[in-house]
Amino acid sequence: MTSASARTLLVTGAARRLGAAVLRDLAAHGQGRRVIAVDLAEPDSDLAIDGVEHVRLDLRAPAIATLIAKTRPDTVLHLDVLAAPGQAGGRTAMKERNVIGTMQLLAACQRAPSVRRLVVKSSAAVYGCAPRDPAHFTEETQPHRPPHAGYGKDCVEVEEYVRGFARRRPDVSVTVLRFAGYLGAGVESPFADYLALPVLPTMAGFDPRLQFVHIDDVVRALRLASSGAHPGVYNVAGAGSLTLSQLARRLGRATVALPRFAAPWLGRALRQVGVADFTGDQLELLTYGRVLDTTRMSERLGFTPRYTTAQALAEHASTTGIKPLIPPDLVRGTEQRLITLLERYAQDGAGRG
């Protein structure tokens, strides 16, 4: 049993790659805090962290309330919100773990007077994707087309329950971090699977702007949020954005444009062959894109990512072994020759005129 004055951090979703990275970072910068890692599964041997107490527990079960009452954490870091059905064993199980698990966790925290800080990992997916979206989403932007299914819908519901908790426990500092898509070494996500495809399917007539955050910056942001009082909602993303065509050129990938009506077929095909766990909301992202305003992140949270969006993509390609099928130098050379030809034709046309 921990004394009331001891500093204890409870981390959910700790058995996956992100959780392990957060635990390693906390172990290096924990400043003597007791760390309790909770997950439905046991961590792989290479993900277990010395000095961390691992507890196998399903957040959907009432046992989480017993654990919190016993260990009396002052800070709860909630990472157990899954992004893809394959991570949970199907869409139904994913929704139960994301939403029901969060409800049970918040109910336990509400009854625990020791809890003074709650940090929740959310996603920019709460903004959805639509043709008339703004150039940049602020934390206050109301989406034109809110997500109606999948991970985005789960994050919307999770945030609704978190807001309810914050109203009931105004004495708790509640922080919600809405991350752009992760990239970097060890990242396992539908979009990472997409980037590994030899040819990138795109939606004909669309060239969406995309934004990313490096996994190391995700870990740093979570540590910062869990080490002090930073109440509020924050967009977290690397500076800048890339269009999908720019991304493909930088990776040396060819693209194949598919008609918009083929998007559901594409998602099913990728899932059936086990190539990528793509869902409808992720296909919407490949159509309309999404870019975040991170002013609040820098000014109020005091956080600056070390990687820009372009640097995160380059680091991801380097560390995950993505090899260009089309050499970038060849692409740039071809583009330059085309530009030169177009300029020559324009000059010739002007001379004849």
Wavefront OBJ file of the C-alpha trace (Angstrom):
o trace
v 0.000 0.000 0.000
v 1.315 3.419 -0.941
v 1.148 6.325 1.487
v -1.140 9.212 0.662
v 1.837 11.501 0.061
v 3.587 9.177 -2.411
v 3.486 10.101 -6.081
v 1.997 7.275 -8.129
v 1.282 7.226 -11.851
v -1.105 4.691 -13.356
v -0.765 4.101 -17.123
v -3.389 2.227 -19.141
v -2.750 0.550 -22.504
v 0.809 -0.105 -21.416
v 1.549 -3.395 -23.220
v 1.710 -1.962 -26.751
v 4.560 -0.105 -28.448
v 3.423 3.372 -27.512
v 2.795 2.340 -23.916
v 6.241 0.741 -23.687
v 7.878 3.857 -25.134
v 6.056 6.024 -22.591
v 7.080 3.713 -19.748
v 10.726 3.784 -20.811
v 10.607 7.570 -20.948
v 8.938 7.767 -17.544
v 11.535 5.415 -16.084
v 14.264 7.746 -17.356
v 12.530 10.944 -16.158
v 10.241 9.625 -13.439
v 11.921 11.415 -10.547
v 11.123 8.616 -8.120
v 7.470 8.163 -9.051
v 5.899 4.775 -8.637
v 4.582 3.627 -12.014
v 1.793 1.064 -12.413
v 1.212 -0.225 -15.967
v -2.196 -1.688 -16.754
v -3.217 -3.639 -19.848
v -5.469 -6.490 -20.904
v -2.412 -8.372 -22.213
v 0.960 -9.126 -20.697
v 3.735 -7.048 -22.287
v 6.145 -8.845 -24.585
v 9.472 -9.579 -22.955
v 11.148 -6.825 -24.965
v 8.527 -4.314 -23.828
v 8.735 -4.984 -20.078
v 10.374 -2.112 -18.192
v 12.399 -2.583 -15.014
v 10.974 -0.760 -12.033
v 7.447 -0.675 -13.463
v 4.672 -2.692 -11.829
v 2.766 -4.485 -14.602
v -0.844 -5.442 -13.865
v -2.936 -7.517 -16.256
v -6.434 -6.132 -16.071
v -9.403 -5.451 -18.353
v -10.599 -1.853 -18.010
v -14.112 -3.014 -18.815
v -14.191 -4.966 -15.535
v -14.932 -3.414 -12.123
v -11.489 -4.566 -10.946
v -9.999 -1.269 -12.143
v -11.826 0.491 -9.305
v -10.288 -1.915 -6.787
v -6.810 -1.338 -8.218
v -7.132 2.452 -8.094
v -8.512 2.374 -4.554
v -5.610 0.171 -3.473
v -2.730 1.942 -5.233
v -4.110 5.494 -4.810
v -2.533 7.116 -7.902
v -2.336 10.884 -8.053
v -2.008 10.816 -11.868
v -3.763 8.605 -14.428
v -2.425 8.477 -17.992
v -5.042 6.859 -20.258
v -3.503 5.446 -23.448
v -5.861 2.507 -23.952
v -7.830 3.905 -26.908
v -7.241 1.634 -29.909
v -7.055 2.980 -33.456
v -7.787 -0.139 -35.519
v -10.169 -3.112 -35.150
v -7.322 -5.555 -35.725
v -5.665 -4.387 -32.507
v -8.684 -5.470 -30.477
v -9.961 -8.533 -32.337
v -12.755 -6.820 -34.247
v -14.734 -3.612 -34.357
v -17.152 -4.603 -31.560
v -14.343 -5.450 -29.160
v -12.504 -2.267 -30.158
v -15.501 -0.069 -29.329
v -16.052 -1.857 -26.020
v -12.425 -1.403 -24.994
v -12.325 2.223 -26.105
v -15.647 3.458 -24.796
v -16.761 1.032 -22.067
v -13.197 0.750 -20.786
v -12.925 4.530 -20.547
v -16.274 4.758 -18.757
v -15.162 2.238 -16.143
v -11.821 3.971 -15.673
v -13.431 7.386 -15.214
v -15.981 5.993 -12.769
v -13.131 4.551 -10.713
v -11.200 7.837 -10.847
v -14.277 9.799 -9.822
v -14.537 7.790 -6.605
v -10.801 8.069 -5.846
v -9.855 11.202 -3.869
v -6.165 10.490 -4.543
v -6.531 11.289 -8.263
v -5.495 14.868 -8.965
v -4.498 14.682 -12.629
v -5.944 12.856 -15.651
v -4.286 12.797 -19.078
v -6.131 11.217 -22.014
v -4.659 10.299 -25.396
v -7.149 11.284 -28.069
v -6.875 11.911 -31.798
v -7.384 14.551 -34.452
v -9.848 12.018 -35.887
v -12.514 13.720 -33.723
v -12.663 16.499 -36.354
v -13.676 14.121 -39.117
v -12.999 14.961 -42.774
v -15.181 16.866 -45.210
v -14.884 18.926 -48.418
v -15.561 22.266 -46.671
v -13.180 21.775 -43.762
v -11.081 24.782 -42.699
v -7.426 25.046 -43.641
v -6.512 24.414 -39.985
v -8.553 22.899 -37.175
v -8.331 24.697 -33.838
v -9.422 22.947 -30.654
v -12.699 24.888 -30.819
v -13.529 24.077 -34.452
v -16.827 22.280 -34.917
v -16.479 19.645 -37.660
v -18.619 19.939 -40.771
v -18.902 16.166 -40.877
v -18.286 14.590 -37.463
v -17.028 10.998 -37.577
v -19.981 8.634 -37.563
v -18.127 5.350 -37.119
v -14.801 3.779 -36.250
v -11.914 5.232 -34.290
v -12.971 8.847 -34.760
v -16.439 8.165 -33.329
v -14.888 6.315 -30.388
v -12.627 9.288 -29.641
v -15.615 11.652 -29.756
v -17.450 9.497 -27.206
v -14.361 9.132 -25.034
v -13.944 12.909 -24.936
v -17.611 13.369 -24.046
v -17.197 11.102 -21.017
v -13.987 12.903 -20.069
v -15.795 16.264 -20.146
v -18.469 14.802 -17.883
v -15.800 13.590 -15.482
v -14.170 17.053 -15.452
v -17.522 18.632 -14.481
v -18.025 16.146 -11.656
v -14.421 16.429 -10.390
v -13.417 20.082 -10.892
v -10.545 19.500 -8.465
v -8.816 17.229 -11.024
v -6.602 18.712 -13.755
v -7.856 17.077 -16.977
v -5.733 17.172 -20.136
v -6.788 15.807 -23.527
v -4.148 15.528 -26.254
v -5.454 15.256 -29.814
v -2.576 13.798 -31.796
v -2.077 13.838 -35.538
v -1.130 10.491 -37.067
v 2.015 8.938 -35.592
v 5.111 8.073 -37.593
v 8.482 6.693 -36.553
v 10.288 3.518 -35.529
v 8.012 0.790 -34.190
v 4.770 2.557 -35.117
v 2.033 0.074 -35.969
v -0.979 1.797 -37.493
v -3.184 1.571 -40.570
v -1.454 4.589 -42.093
v 1.988 3.103 -41.466
v 0.793 -0.018 -43.299
v -0.469 2.193 -46.116
v 2.931 3.882 -46.492
v 4.586 0.463 -46.818
v 2.497 -0.458 -49.880
v 4.537 -0.651 -53.110
v 1.896 1.471 -54.877
v -0.185 3.998 -52.962
v -3.900 4.057 -53.840
v -5.319 7.589 -53.989
v -8.735 9.075 -54.666
v -9.009 10.482 -58.195
v -9.297 14.259 -58.208
v -8.088 14.707 -54.616
v -4.669 15.593 -53.238
v -5.223 15.935 -49.484
v -2.943 17.805 -47.096
v -1.667 15.551 -44.325
v 0.099 16.196 -41.055
v 2.043 13.883 -38.755
v 3.737 13.762 -35.383
v 6.814 11.679 -34.632
v 6.391 8.953 -32.011
v 9.207 10.469 -29.917
v 7.280 13.739 -29.765
v 4.111 11.865 -28.772
v 6.008 10.369 -25.831
v 7.488 13.752 -24.840
v 4.074 15.432 -24.959
v 2.516 12.729 -22.779
v 5.321 13.045 -20.222
v 4.938 16.813 -20.117
v 1.167 16.581 -19.666
v 1.458 13.983 -16.895
v 4.122 15.876 -14.941
v 2.192 19.063 -14.219
v -1.206 20.719 -14.283
v -2.088 21.514 -17.900
v -5.890 21.458 -18.043
v -7.529 21.711 -21.433
v -7.605 20.201 -24.912
v -4.525 20.452 -27.135
v -3.820 19.640 -30.769
v -0.389 18.002 -31.069
v 1.320 17.749 -34.471
v 4.591 18.439 -36.219
v 4.956 21.766 -38.001
v 3.903 21.964 -41.637
v 1.996 19.584 -43.871
v 2.467 17.537 -47.035
v 0.069 16.791 -49.825
v -0.356 13.116 -50.614
v 1.392 13.591 -53.949
v 4.368 15.213 -52.197
v 4.467 12.351 -49.720
v 4.502 9.782 -52.526
v 7.353 11.572 -54.302
v 9.425 11.767 -51.123
v 8.980 8.048 -50.553
v 9.613 7.203 -54.203
v 6.209 5.558 -54.462
v 3.987 5.320 -57.503
v 0.302 6.108 -57.015
v -2.840 4.706 -58.577
v -5.904 6.948 -58.669
v -9.198 5.216 -57.898
v -12.683 6.670 -58.346
v -14.289 7.942 -55.168
v -16.980 5.247 -55.214
v -14.259 2.591 -54.982
v -13.141 3.732 -51.503
v -15.241 1.183 -49.543
v -14.038 -1.586 -51.861
v -10.433 -0.516 -51.324
v -10.779 -0.634 -47.550
v -12.331 -4.117 -47.621
v -9.719 -5.404 -50.055
v -6.801 -4.159 -47.956
v -8.284 -5.691 -44.803
v -9.097 -9.020 -46.432
v -5.584 -9.583 -47.705
v -4.136 -8.466 -44.382
v -2.148 -5.601 -45.869
v -3.658 -2.673 -43.976
v -6.442 -2.336 -41.415
v -8.104 0.558 -43.226
v -11.514 1.805 -42.126
v -13.913 4.380 -43.540
v -12.625 7.317 -41.518
v -9.053 6.634 -42.651
v -10.156 6.559 -46.282
v -11.884 9.908 -45.724
v -8.537 11.253 -44.538
v -6.925 10.110 -47.800
v -9.630 12.006 -49.666
v -9.957 15.324 -47.838
v -6.937 15.468 -45.519
v -6.673 17.327 -42.227
v -4.242 19.893 -40.745
v -4.220 21.132 -37.143
v -3.616 24.538 -35.615
v -1.062 23.965 -32.837
v -0.907 27.486 -31.391
v -2.374 26.380 -28.070
v 0.133 23.509 -27.889
v 3.072 25.886 -28.088
v 1.683 28.829 -26.125
v -0.273 27.149 -23.301
v 1.148 23.645 -23.057
v 4.646 24.937 -23.715
v 5.485 22.073 -26.064
v 7.377 22.203 -29.359
v 7.815 18.979 -31.372
v 11.372 18.213 -32.389
v 10.253 16.821 -35.742
v 8.312 18.644 -38.423
v 5.780 16.700 -40.482
v 8.324 16.289 -43.307
v 11.057 15.192 -40.878
v 8.733 12.704 -39.216
v 7.981 11.157 -42.611
v 11.679 10.979 -43.532
v 12.594 9.436 -40.177
v 9.764 6.923 -40.509
v 10.954 5.859 -43.949
v 14.536 5.542 -42.713
v 13.825 3.568 -39.541
v 11.172 1.262 -40.992
v 13.156 0.385 -44.106
v 10.807 1.870 -46.712
v 12.832 1.782 -49.912
v 11.887 4.003 -52.853
v 10.679 2.021 -55.844
v 11.197 5.136 -57.928
v 14.454 6.935 -57.010
v 13.640 10.448 -55.716
v 16.454 11.887 -57.859
v 14.764 10.450 -60.942
v 11.433 11.976 -59.901
v 12.991 15.387 -59.266
v 14.935 15.218 -62.544
v 11.814 14.327 -64.501
v 9.847 17.119 -62.827
v 12.584 19.624 -63.663
v 12.689 18.533 -67.303
v 8.925 18.898 -67.571
v 9.088 22.374 -66.026
v 11.844 23.358 -68.473
v 9.803 22.074 -71.428
v 6.686 23.916 -70.281
v 8.635 27.140 -69.833
v 10.125 26.730 -73.336
v 6.688 26.147 -74.860
v 5.362 29.202 -73.033
v 8.202 31.347 -74.330
v 7.775 30.011 -77.878
v 4.071 30.722 -77.733
v 4.684 34.244 -76.493
v 7.221 34.821 -79.281
v 4.805 33.662 -81.947
v 2.098 35.840 -80.450
l 1 2 3 4 5 6 7 8 9 10 11 12 13 14 15 16 17 18 19 20 21 22 23 24 25 26 27 28 29 30 31 32 33 34 35 36 37 38 39 40 41 42 43 44 45 46 47 48 49 50 51 52 53 54 55 56 57 58 59 60 61 62 63 64 65 66 67 68 69 70 71 72 73 74 75 76 77 78 79 80 81 82 83 84 85 86 87 88 89 90 91 92 93 94 95 96 97 98 99 100 101 102 103 104 105 106 107 108 109 110 111 112 113 114 115 116 117 118 119 120 121 122 123 124 125 126 127 128 129 130 131 132 133 134 135 136 137 138 139 140 141 142 143 144 145 146 147 148 149 150 151 152 153 154 155 156 157 158 159 160 161 162 163 164 165 166 167 168 169 170 171 172 173 174 175 176 177 178 179 180 181 182 183 184 185 186 187 188 189 190 191 192 193 194 195 196 197 198 199 200 201 202 203 204 205 206 207 208 209 210 211 212 213 214 215 216 217 218 219 220 221 222 223 224 225 226 227 228 229 230 231 232 233 234 235 236 237 238 239 240 241 242 243 244 245 246 247 248 249 250 251 252 253 254 255 256 257 258 259 260 261 262 263 264 265 266 267 268 269 270 271 272 273 274 275 276 277 278 279 280 281 282 283 284 285 286 287 288 289 290 291 292 293 294 295 296 297 298 299 300 301 302 303 304 305 306 307 308 309 310 311 312 313 314 315 316 317 318 319 320 321 322 323 324 325 326 327 328 329 330 331 332 333 334 335 336 337 338 339 340 341 342 343 344 345 346 347 348 349 350 351 352 353
